[in-house]
Amino acid sequence: MTSSHASVVSARDLGLTFNTGDGPVHALTGVNLEVKKGDFVSFIGPSGCGKTTFLRVIADLEKPTSGTITVNGTTPEDARKNRSYGYVFQAAALYPWRTIEKNIALPLEIMGYSKAEQQARIARTLDLVNLTGFGKKFPWQLSGGMQQRASIARALAFDADLLLMDEPFGALDEIVRDHLNEQLLKLWAATEKTICFVTHSIPEAVYLSTKIVVMSPRPGRVTDVIDSPLPKERPLDIRETPEFLEIAHRVREGLRAGHSYEEHV
């Protein structure tokens, strides 16, 4: 196996059950998935289907109750300690009292980088997300889309190979979202990161991904894994092509099949 096709995330019969006062909640069950180096994988499914839970398991923020998962060939806990991933949340989660560059510097400060190295990395990541010149601004001085780009810059600052993104553009309007989708694809091409991306949007999932993971309502199962035949270079108007619409149709059918499964168990 060449390193370019090495497994970054590998899940086998993964399950996670939360014990609550009302009884057990089966968040994930029997999840088998392989994410290869350089993949852009989107997770799509209805609310409560375990998309974010799976991302949190990769990040060692939740512990599976059955099955196995490895991240870069190690446990999620070791991957977290090795700082193997950057995490972008639904909200930008920037500290309002810190400037944009100070927000980006936060993980670098924690990891003990020198001031000079911090400045070099801040400059590089601001450039990557098209925010050069905004480093001295405070979050409240930026639009929602710019704040999310700053959040992405922070996740990129320490140069982890894996980027976990939990619906980062869900709260933004469609025009801003389209623009950030285009920018994210350019960023992915420039950095060659592996990206795991949670979304509720079928067009967003199809536009961004090399692989789309369709999940069912709780208990969260993978009902389909779709390898995208679309080229790496994707102008926005690719969304009007027959190839794009065909993949979107398959995603929609997978989501529908997941719902009918729930009704008949």
Secondary structure, DSSP 4 states (H G I P E B T S, - for coil): --GGG-EEEEEEEEEEEEEETTEEEEEEEEEEEEEETT-EEEEE-STTSSHHHHHHHHTTSS--SEEEEEETTB-HHHHHHTT-EEEE-SS----TTS-HHHHHHHHHHHTT--HHHHHHHHHHHHHHTT-TT-TTS-GGGS-HHHHHHHHHHHHHTT--SEEEEESTTTTS-HHHHHHHHHHHHHHHHHH--EEEEEES-HHHHHHH-SEEEEEPSSSB-EEEEEE--S-S---GGGGGSHHHHHHHHHHHHHHHHHHHHHHH-
